[in-house]
Amino acid sequence: MAHKVLGVDLGSHTVKVVELLAGFRTVQVTGFHTAPVPAPEVGKPDEPAAERAMRALVGLLAAKGLTREQRHEALAGDQLMVRLLALPFSDVKKIDSVVGYELEGQIARDVEDVVFDHRVVPAIAVAEAVVAPAAEAVAGGAGSGTGSGPGAGAGAAPAPGTPATTTKVLVAASLRTQIKERLDRSAGALGTETRTLLGAPLVFGQVARAAGPVGLLDMGHTHTTLSVVAGGVTLFSRTLPRGGRHVTAAIARRYQLDPAQAEVTKHASAFVATRAQLVGITPDQRLVHDLVVAELTPLARDLKQTLAAFRAAYGMPLAGLITCGGASRLQGVGAWLGELLDLPVEPLRLSAMERPELALLAGALDVGGATPELALALAIALEGVGGRAAYDFRQDEFAYKVDYSFLRERAIAILSAFLVLIALAAVMAWAELSKLKKEERLLSDRFDAISQEVLGMQIDPEDVAEHVRPPKADESPIPSITAYDMLDDISKVLPEKDKVKLDITELEIRAKKISLKATVGSAKEAELLEAALKQIKCIGDIQTGRMTAGMNAEEKQFTMTIAHSCM
């Protein structure tokens, strides 16, 4: 039975919800909803952004009638510690037992204070990443026209690969206090618990299926996350503390605007230009460009370091970058990053052909235009609906427990449906019983007519055997002896080989009669054979046929017919 599934992206500026309709082996995207995160309430100037985002989510789900639907949420990248481990063995059980110890040496927390989950990076994903053509890596392909670099490290020789005996394991951890706070806030605001609590940077493989390796650059309001995926598998991830709010703040300072006005101005007029585009801009436009570049340059520097870390870990460069998130709408940011990083950069584009799940959504929504914002919410929903979600932090004491409160709310409807089913079953049973009784009466009438015609009287069906064939006390339908038993008895009474040279060529054992064709050394030996057979009690008259010469003058061929009452 199809049911709704929600993927929730609690952004610091906008809350996004993707609505899926999940059935047996089918998933369709049926809605995409957004709501701005409100300003702090009056009297609460320090209200945390997380609480304001949850308020926005509550209002959005209530307005769309989705409060009780199954939902999946995710922790943002700045709430995760993501580490790539290299282990000298591939045994899964051994990996499970040592991941905690290895992780504790790489984070500034006790491992007891965190919940962590891990996935072994499949060797096939790394192999595909090495051989994948760069043209395949960027979603949307040629002709998307949103800025690109000179090439994905064209001509660069990959560093030596990791030894075949090394297994790469990607681990993500989050503080237990953060997980508890998030789950309590979500359940308290909505009255129901989220089914999963995923790691936001680690689900982008659901929306980037290229062989890769390709980087998903999620440019948010407060931070930016780079996740490297290949074949739908996350290979590497890092979250950087730079986002769209830094550009907004710079515009507000420069032009003396409040944050809301600065945000509108950013989307309407802010931009960055490539070196070739700088030639044709006005001085005022150059001021805007320089203002934005000053805020984006630290981000670009951190991205370069992150790309270098990925090359060092996997011995290969990225094929390209795919941008998503609200800040990726900044005019020219893709082309500017592509030129600075020397990589092709494209916006995330999902057409109905590439993702069949979007077929229903595409008719009512500009999917291409909405893709940068819905990417994370869509990835969360698809990861949650796919079964065992990767990097789910609902573990240990935070494990999801099925809530049957919705059954209590719908008890009257469920009980009514149950009673209707019982009534239908009773009507069907009564109809079937009436049909059987009618057939029984027809058969009884036919039996009475046949018994009157054959026996001259009507009898009870149970007495048919007595009237048709009275049983005999000494008669048994099972034979007392079989042909195999007869053969065994004959073999036991045959004369010894030194007395009779016997070669039986045909032997047929039937009820009341045995037919035998044989060759003996002489006529006397035939008489010895006949005498031996008469030792069997149930053997009766034996008739020996005319003897003829065998292969030599002494041998005799003959037939013998034996009457018996053994069978």
C-alpha positions as CSV (number, residue, x, y, z in Angstrom):
1,M,0.0,0.0,0.0
2,A,1.4,3.4,-1.0
3,H,2.2,5.8,1.8
4,K,3.7,9.3,2.1
5,V,7.3,9.9,3.1
6,L,8.7,13.4,3.8
7,G,12.3,14.5,3.5
8,V,13.0,17.5,5.7
9,D,15.9,20.0,5.2
10,L,15.9,22.4,8.2
11,G,18.0,25.2,6.7
12,S,19.0,28.2,8.7
13,H,17.3,30.5,6.2
14,T,14.6,28.3,4.6
15,V,12.9,25.1,5.5
16,K,12.4,22.6,2.6
17,V,10.2,19.6,2.5
18,V,10.0,17.0,-0.3
19,E,6.9,14.8,-0.4
20,L,7.2,11.2,-1.8
21,L,4.6,8.6,-2.5
22,A,6.2,5.3,-1.8
23,G,4.7,2.0,-2.9
24,F,5.9,-1.5,-3.7
25,R,9.2,-0.9,-5.6
26,T,8.0,2.5,-6.8
27,V,8.7,6.0,-5.6
28,Q,7.2,9.2,-6.9
29,V,7.9,12.8,-5.9
30,T,4.5,14.5,-5.4
31,G,5.4,17.8,-3.8
32,F,8.0,20.3,-2.8
33,H,7.3,22.8,-0.1
34,T,9.3,25.7,1.4
35,A,8.9,28.2,4.2
36,P,11.2,31.0,5.3
37,V,12.7,30.7,8.8
38,P,11.0,33.5,10.8
39,A,12.7,36.2,12.8
40,P,13.0,35.8,16.6
41,E,9.7,36.2,18.4
42,V,9.0,39.5,20.2
43,G,10.7,39.3,23.6
44,K,13.1,36.5,22.5
45,P,15.9,38.3,20.6
46,D,18.2,35.4,21.3
47,E,15.9,32.6,20.1
48,P,18.1,30.0,18.4
49,A,17.9,29.5,14.7
50,A,17.1,25.8,15.2
51,E,14.0,26.6,17.2
52,R,12.8,29.2,14.6
53,A,13.4,26.6,11.8
54,M,11.3,24.1,13.8
55,R,8.5,26.6,14.1
56,A,8.6,27.2,10.4
57,L,8.4,23.4,9.8
58,V,5.5,23.0,12.1
59,G,3.5,25.7,10.3
60,L,4.4,24.3,6.9
61,L,3.4,20.7,7.7
62,A,0.2,21.9,9.3
63,A,-0.7,24.1,6.3
64,K,-0.1,21.1,3.9
65,G,-1.8,18.5,6.2
66,L,1.4,16.5,6.5
67,T,1.9,16.6,10.3
68,R,1.3,12.9,10.8
69,E,3.2,11.6,7.8
70,Q,6.4,9.6,8.1
71,R,9.3,12.0,7.9
72,H,13.1,11.8,7.7
73,E,15.5,14.5,9.0
74,A,19.2,15.1,9.0
75,L,21.9,16.7,11.0
76,A,23.8,19.5,9.3
77,G,27.4,19.1,8.4
78,D,28.5,21.4,11.2
79,Q,27.1,19.0,13.7
80,L,29.0,16.0,12.4
81,M,32.6,14.8,12.6
82,V,33.4,12.9,9.4
83,R,36.6,11.0,9.2
84,L,38.1,8.7,6.5
85,L,39.9,5.7,8.0
86,A,42.3,3.3,6.2
87,L,42.4,-0.1,7.7
88,P,44.8,-2.9,6.7
89,F,42.1,-5.6,6.5
90,S,38.7,-6.1,4.9
91,D,36.9,-8.4,7.2
92,V,33.5,-6.7,8.1
93,K,33.3,-8.1,11.7
94,K,36.9,-7.0,12.4
95,I,36.1,-3.5,11.0
96,D,33.0,-3.2,13.1
97,S,35.0,-4.0,16.2
98,V,37.9,-1.5,15.7
99,V,36.1,1.5,14.1
100,G,35.3,3.0,17.6
101,Y,39.0,2.8,18.7
102,E,40.3,4.2,15.5
103,L,37.7,7.1,15.6
104,E,38.6,8.0,19.2
105,G,42.1,8.8,18.1
106,Q,40.9,11.2,15.5
107,I,38.3,13.3,17.3
108,A,38.6,15.5,20.4
109,R,35.9,13.7,22.3
110,D,35.5,10.4,24.1
111,V,33.9,7.8,21.9
112,E,31.3,7.2,24.7
113,D,30.0,10.8,24.2
114,V,29.2,10.3,20.5
115,V,27.0,8.2,18.3
116,F,28.8,7.1,15.2
117,D,28.0,5.1,12.1
118,H,30.3,3.9,9.3
119,R,30.3,2.5,5.8
120,V,33.0,0.6,4.0
121,V,33.8,2.4,0.8
122,P,33.3,-0.3,-1.8
123,A,36.3,-1.1,-3.9
124,I,34.1,-1.0,-7.0
125,A,33.1,2.6,-6.3
126,V,36.8,3.7,-6.2
127,A,37.6,1.7,-9.3
128,E,34.7,3.3,-11.2
129,A,35.8,6.7,-10.0
130,V,39.2,6.2,-11.5
131,V,38.1,5.1,-15.0
132,A,34.9,7.3,-15.3
133,P,35.1,9.8,-18.1
134,A,35.0,13.4,-17.0
135,A,32.2,14.1,-19.4
136,E,29.9,11.7,-17.6
137,A,30.7,13.0,-14.2
138,V,28.8,16.3,-14.2
139,A,25.0,15.9,-14.0
140,G,23.1,17.8,-16.7
141,G,25.9,17.2,-19.3
142,A,26.9,19.6,-22.1
143,G,24.8,22.6,-22.9
144,S,23.7,23.5,-19.4
145,G,25.6,26.8,-19.8
146,T,26.3,27.8,-16.2
147,G,30.0,28.3,-16.1
148,S,32.8,25.8,-16.3
149,G,36.5,25.6,-15.8
150,P,39.2,24.7,-18.3
151,G,39.0,21.1,-17.3
152,A,38.9,18.7,-14.4
153,G,42.6,18.7,-13.8
154,A,43.3,17.9,-17.5
155,G,46.7,16.4,-18.0
156,A,47.3,15.8,-14.4
157,A,48.7,12.4,-13.5
158,P,46.9,10.8,-10.5
159,A,48.9,10.1,-7.4
160,P,49.7,6.4,-6.7
161,G,46.6,4.5,-5.5
162,T,46.0,3.1,-2.2
163,P,47.4,-0.5,-1.8
164,A,44.9,-3.2,-2.6
165,T,45.1,-4.5,1.0
166,T,43.8,-1.2,2.5
167,T,40.1,-0.8,3.2
168,K,38.7,2.7,3.3
169,V,36.0,3.3,5.9
170,L,34.0,6.6,6.1
171,V,32.9,7.3,9.6
172,A,30.5,10.0,10.8
173,A,29.9,10.9,14.5
174,S,27.7,13.4,16.4
175,L,27.5,14.3,20.0
176,R,24.8,12.5,22.0
177,T,23.7,15.8,23.5
178,Q,23.1,17.2,20.0
179,I,21.2,14.2,18.9
180,K,19.0,14.2,22.0
181,E,18.3,17.9,21.7
182,R,17.3,17.6,18.0
183,L,15.0,14.6,18.6
184,D,13.4,16.2,21.6
185,R,12.8,19.4,19.8
186,S,11.3,17.7,16.7
187,A,9.1,15.3,18.7
188,G,8.0,18.1,21.1
189,A,7.0,20.5,18.3
190,L,5.3,18.0,16.0
191,G,4.0,15.4,18.4
192,T,5.6,12.5,16.4
193,E,9.2,11.3,16.1
194,T,11.3,11.4,13.0
195,R,11.8,8.0,11.5
196,T,15.5,8.5,10.8
197,L,18.1,11.2,11.7
198,L,20.7,11.1,8.9
199,G,23.9,12.9,8.2
200,A,23.1,15.6,5.6
201,P,26.5,15.6,3.8
202,L,26.4,11.8,3.4
203,V,23.1,11.4,1.4
204,F,24.0,13.2,-1.8
205,G,24.7,10.0,-3.6
206,Q,20.9,9.7,-4.0
207,V,20.9,12.7,-6.4
208,A,24.2,12.2,-8.1
209,R,24.5,8.8,-9.7
210,A,27.4,9.5,-12.1
211,A,30.4,7.2,-12.0
212,G,32.4,10.2,-10.8
213,P,34.2,11.1,-8.7
214,V,32.2,14.3,-8.6
215,G,31.8,16.8,-5.9
216,L,28.4,17.9,-4.6
217,L,28.9,21.5,-3.3
218,D,25.9,22.3,-1.0
219,M,26.1,26.1,-0.5
220,G,23.9,26.9,2.4
221,H,23.2,30.1,4.3
222,T,25.7,29.5,7.2
223,H,28.0,26.8,5.9
224,T,29.1,25.0,2.7
225,T,29.5,21.2,2.4
226,L,31.6,19.4,-0.2
227,S,30.7,15.7,-0.6
228,V,32.5,13.6,-3.1
229,V,30.4,10.8,-4.6
230,A,31.0,8.1,-7.1
231,G,28.4,5.7,-8.3
232,G,26.0,6.9,-5.6
233,V,28.5,6.2,-2.8
234,T,30.0,8.9,-0.6
235,L,33.8,8.8,-0.7
236,F,34.7,12.0,1.2
237,S,33.0,15.0,2.9
238,R,33.9,18.2,4.6
239,T,31.8,21.1,5.9
240,L,33.3,24.6,5.7
241,P,32.1,27.5,7.9
242,R,31.2,29.9,5.0
243,G,27.9,30.4,3.4
244,G,25.5,32.9,1.9
245,R,25.0,34.8,5.2
246,H,28.5,36.2,4.9
247,V,27.7,37.8,1.6
248,T,24.5,39.1,3.1
249,A,26.3,40.6,6.1
250,A,28.9,42.3,3.8
251,I,26.1,43.9,1.7
252,A,24.3,45.1,4.9
253,R,27.5,46.7,6.2
254,R,28.5,48.3,2.9
255,Y,25.1,49.8,2.1
256,Q,23.7,50.3,5.6
257,L,20.8,47.8,5.1
258,D,19.0,45.6,7.6
259,P,19.5,41.9,7.1
260,A,16.2,41.3,5.3
261,Q,16.9,44.1,2.8
262,A,20.4,42.9,2.3
263,E,19.1,39.4,1.5
264,V,16.8,40.7,-1.1
265,T,19.6,42.9,-2.6
266,K,21.9,39.9,-2.7
267,H,19.5,37.8,-4.8
268,A,18.6,40.7,-7.0
269,S,21.9,42.5,-7.7
270,A,24.9,40.7,-6.2
271,F,27.2,38.7,-8.5
272,V,30.7,37.6,-9.2
273,A,32.4,37.6,-12.6
274,T,35.2,35.7,-14.3
275,R,38.4,37.5,-15.5
276,A,37.0,37.7,-19.0
277,Q,33.7,39.2,-17.8
278,L,35.4,41.9,-15.7
279,V,36.4,43.7,-18.8
280,G,32.9,44.8,-19.7
281,I,31.5,45.8,-16.3
282,T,30.9,49.3,-14.8
283,P,32.7,50.7,-11.8
284,D,29.7,50.3,-9.6
285,Q,29.4,46.7,-10.7
286,R,33.1,46.2,-10.0
287,L,32.5,47.4,-6.4
288,V,29.7,44.8,-6.0
289,H,31.9,42.1,-7.5
290,D,34.9,42.9,-5.2
291,L,32.6,43.0,-2.2
292,V,31.3,39.5,-2.9
293,V,34.7,38.1,-3.9
294,A,36.1,39.3,-0.6
295,E,33.6,37.1,1.2
296,L,33.9,34.1,-1.1
297,T,37.7,34.0,-1.3
298,P,38.1,32.2,2.1
299,L,35.6,29.6,0.9
300,A,37.5,29.1,-2.3
301,R,40.8,28.7,-0.4
302,D,39.2,26.1,1.9
303,L,37.8,24.3,-1.1
304,K,41.3,24.0,-2.7
305,Q,42.6,22.5,0.5
306,T,39.7,20.1,0.7
307,L,40.2,19.0,-2.9
308,A,43.9,18.4,-2.2
309,A,43.0,16.3,0.8
310,F,40.7,14.2,-1.4
311,R,43.5,13.7,-4.0
312,A,45.9,12.6,-1.2
313,A,43.4,10.1,0.2
314,Y,42.3,8.5,-3.1
315,G,45.1,9.3,-5.5
316,M,42.8,10.9,-8.2
317,P,41.3,14.3,-8.9
318,L,37.7,15.3,-9.1
319,A,35.9,15.2,-12.5
320,G,33.9,18.2,-11.7
321,L,31.7,20.1,-9.2
322,I,27.9,20.1,-9.0
323,T,26.4,23.0,-7.0
324,C,23.2,23.1,-5.0
325,G,21.8,24.9,-2.0
326,G,20.3,28.3,-1.8
327,A,23.6,30.2,-1.9
328,S,24.4,28.6,-5.3
329,R,21.8,30.9,-6.8
330,L,24.3,33.8,-6.5
331,Q,24.8,35.1,-10.0
332,G,28.1,33.9,-11.6
333,V,29.3,31.9,-8.6
334,G,29.6,28.6,-10.6
335,A,31.7,30.1,-13.3
336,W,33.9,32.0,-10.8
337,L,34.6,28.9,-8.7
338,G,35.3,26.8,-11.9
339,E,37.9,29.3,-13.0
340,L,39.5,29.5,-9.6
341,L,39.5,25.8,-8.9
342,D,40.3,24.7,-12.5
343,L,37.3,22.4,-12.5
344,P,34.1,22.2,-14.6
345,V,31.2,23.5,-12.4
346,E,27.5,22.9,-13.1
347,P,24.3,23.4,-11.2
348,L,22.4,20.3,-10.1
349,R,19.7,19.5,-12.7
350,L,17.3,16.6,-12.4
351,S,15.0,16.0,-15.3
352,A,12.1,13.6,-15.3
353,M,14.0,11.3,-17.7
354,E,17.1,11.1,-15.4
355,R,15.0,10.6,-12.2
356,P,11.6,9.0,-13.0
357,E,10.5,9.8,-9.4
358,L,10.2,13.5,-10.6
359,A,7.6,12.7,-13.2
360,L,4.6,14.0,-11.2
361,L,6.4,17.0,-9.8
362,A,7.7,18.1,-13.2
363,G,4.3,18.9,-14.5
364,A,3.5,21.5,-11.8
365,L,7.0,22.8,-10.9
366,D,10.1,24.1,-12.7
367,V,12.2,21.2,-11.6
368,G,15.4,22.6,-13.1
369,G,14.9,25.9,-11.3
370,A,14.0,24.3,-8.0
371,T,16.6,21.6,-8.0
372,P,19.4,23.6,-6.2
373,E,17.1,24.1,-3.2
374,L,15.3,20.7,-3.1
375,A,18.5,18.6,-3.6
376,L,19.2,17.9,0.1
377,A,15.5,17.4,1.1
378,L,15.1,15.0,-1.9
379,A,18.3,13.1,-1.0
380,I,17.1,12.7,2.6
381,A,13.7,11.4,1.5
382,L,15.1,8.9,-1.0
383,E,17.7,7.7,1.5
384,G,15.0,7.2,4.2
385,V,12.6,5.4,1.9
386,G,15.2,3.0,0.6
387,G,15.2,0.7,3.6
388,R,18.3,0.5,5.8
389,A,19.5,4.1,5.7
390,A,23.2,4.8,5.7
391,Y,24.6,7.0,8.6
392,D,21.4,6.9,10.7
393,F,22.1,8.4,14.2
394,R,18.9,6.9,15.7
395,Q,20.9,4.2,17.5
396,D,21.3,2.8,21.0
397,E,19.0,4.8,23.3
398,F,17.9,6.9,20.4
399,A,16.6,4.0,18.3
400,Y,13.2,4.6,16.7
401,K,10.3,3.0,18.4
402,V,7.1,2.5,16.5
403,D,4.3,4.8,17.7
404,Y,0.8,3.5,17.4
405,S,-0.9,6.7,18.5
406,F,-2.2,7.3,15.0
407,L,-4.2,4.1,15.3
408,R,-5.9,5.4,18.4
409,E,-6.8,8.6,16.5
410,R,-8.3,6.5,13.7
411,A,-9.8,3.8,15.9
412,I,-13.4,4.5,14.9
413,A,-12.6,4.4,11.2
414,I,-10.5,1.2,11.6
415,L,-13.2,-0.5,13.7
416,S,-15.9,0.5,11.2
417,A,-13.8,-1.0,8.4
418,F,-13.2,-4.1,10.4
419,L,-16.9,-4.6,11.0
420,V,-17.7,-4.1,7.4
421,L,-15.2,-6.7,6.5
422,I,-16.7,-9.2,9.0
423,A,-20.2,-8.5,7.5
424,L,-19.0,-9.0,4.0
425,A,-17.3,-12.3,5.0
426,A,-20.5,-13.5,6.7
427,V,-22.6,-12.7,3.5
428,M,-20.0,-14.5,1.3
429,A,-20.0,-17.6,3.6
430,W,-23.8,-17.7,3.7
431,A,-23.9,-17.5,-0.1
432,E,-21.3,-20.3,-0.5
433,L,-23.2,-22.5,2.0
434,S,-26.5,-22.0,0.2
435,K,-24.8,-23.0,-3.1
436,L,-23.3,-26.2,-1.5
437,K,-26.7,-27.2,-0.1
438,K,-28.3,-26.8,-3.5
439,E,-25.7,-29.0,-5.1
440,E,-26.1,-31.6,-2.3
441,R,-29.9,-31.8,-3.0
442,L,-29.3,-32.2,-6.8
443,L,-26.8,-35.0,-6.1
444,S,-29.1,-36.7,-3.7
445,D,-32.0,-36.7,-6.2
446,R,-29.7,-38.1,-8.9
447,F,-28.5,-40.9,-6.5
448,D,-32.0,-41.9,-5.6
449,A,-33.0,-42.1,-9.3
450,I,-30.0,-44.3,-10.2
451,S,-30.3,-46.6,-7.2
452,Q,-34.1,-47.1,-8.0
453,E,-33.2,-47.9,-11.7
454,V,-30.3,-50.3,-10.9
455,L,-31.3,-52.0,-7.6
456,G,-35.1,-51.5,-7.8
457,M,-35.1,-49.5,-4.5
458,Q,-33.7,-46.4,-2.9
459,I,-30.8,-46.9,-0.6
460,D,-28.6,-44.8,1.7
461,P,-25.3,-43.8,-0.1
462,E,-23.3,-45.4,2.8
463,D,-24.9,-48.8,2.0
464,V,-23.9,-49.0,-1.6
465,A,-20.9,-51.4,-1.1
466,E,-23.2,-53.9,0.6
467,H,-25.7,-54.0,-2.2
468,V,-23.3,-53.9,-5.1
469,R,-20.7,-56.4,-4.0
470,P,-21.0,-58.1,-0.6
471,P,-17.6,-58.5,0.9
472,K,-16.1,-62.0,1.6
473,A,-14.6,-62.7,5.0
474,D,-11.6,-64.5,3.5
475,E,-11.0,-62.2,0.6
476,S,-8.3,-59.6,0.8
477,P,-7.7,-57.0,-2.0
478,I,-4.0,-57.1,-1.2
479,P,-2.1,-60.1,-2.8
480,S,-0.4,-62.4,-0.2
481,I,2.7,-62.9,-2.4
482,T,4.2,-60.9,-5.3
483,A,6.1,-61.9,-8.4
484,Y,9.3,-60.9,-6.7
485,D,8.5,-63.3,-3.8
486,M,7.8,-66.1,-6.4
487,L,11.2,-65.4,-8.1
488,D,12.9,-65.6,-4.7
489,D,11.2,-68.9,-3.9
490,I,12.2,-70.4,-7.3
491,S,15.9,-69.3,-6.9
492,K,16.0,-71.0,-3.5
493,V,15.0,-74.5,-4.8
494,L,17.1,-74.5,-8.0
495,P,19.6,-77.4,-8.1
496,E,23.2,-76.7,-7.4
497,K,25.4,-75.5,-10.3
498,D,27.5,-78.7,-10.2
499,K,24.4,-80.8,-10.7
500,V,22.5,-78.9,-13.3
501,K,23.9,-76.7,-16.0
502,L,20.9,-74.2,-16.3
503,D,20.6,-71.1,-18.4
504,I,17.1,-69.5,-18.1
505,T,16.6,-67.2,-21.2
506,E,12.9,-66.2,-20.5
507,L,10.8,-66.1,-17.3
508,E,7.3,-64.7,-17.0
509,I,5.5,-64.8,-13.7
510,R,1.8,-64.2,-13.9
511,A,-1.2,-64.9,-11.7
512,K,-1.9,-68.7,-11.9
513,K,0.8,-69.4,-14.4
514,I,4.6,-69.2,-14.9
515,S,6.2,-69.5,-18.3
516,L,9.9,-70.5,-18.5
517,K,12.3,-71.0,-21.4
518,A,15.7,-72.5,-20.6
519,T,18.7,-74.5,-21.7
520,V,20.1,-77.5,-19.7
521,G,23.0,-79.8,-20.2
522,S,20.8,-82.9,-20.7
523,A,17.2,-84.2,-20.6
524,K,18.0,-85.6,-17.1
525,E,18.8,-82.2,-15.8
526,A,15.4,-80.9,-17.0
527,E,13.8,-83.6,-14.9
528,L,15.9,-82.5,-11.9
529,L,14.7,-78.9,-12.4
530,E,11.0,-80.0,-12.6
531,A,11.5,-82.0,-9.4
532,A,13.1,-79.1,-7.6
533,L,10.2,-76.7,-8.6
534,K,7.6,-79.1,-7.2
535,Q,9.2,-78.5,-3.7
536,I,7.3,-75.2,-3.6
537,K,3.9,-75.9,-2.0
538,C,1.8,-73.6,-4.2
539,I,3.3,-75.1,-7.4
540,G,0.8,-77.3,-9.2
541,D,1.0,-79.1,-12.6
542,I,4.2,-78.6,-14.6
543,Q,4.2,-79.2,-18.3
544,T,7.5,-79.5,-20.1
545,G,7.5,-78.8,-23.8
546,R,9.4,-80.6,-26.6
547,M,13.2,-80.5,-26.2
548,T,15.4,-79.4,-29.0
549,A,19.2,-79.5,-29.5
550,G,21.1,-76.5,-28.1
551,M,24.4,-75.0,-29.2
552,N,26.1,-78.4,-29.0
553,A,24.8,-81.9,-29.2
554,E,24.5,-82.5,-25.5
555,E,22.6,-79.3,-24.6
556,K,18.8,-79.2,-24.6
557,Q,16.4,-76.3,-25.1
558,F,12.9,-76.5,-23.8
559,T,9.9,-74.6,-22.5
560,M,8.0,-75.2,-19.2
561,T,4.5,-74.1,-18.2
562,I,3.9,-74.1,-14.5
563,A,0.5,-73.8,-12.9
564,H,0.4,-72.3,-9.4
565,S,-1.9,-70.9,-6.8
566,C,0.7,-68.7,-5.0
567,M,-0.7,-65.3,-6.1
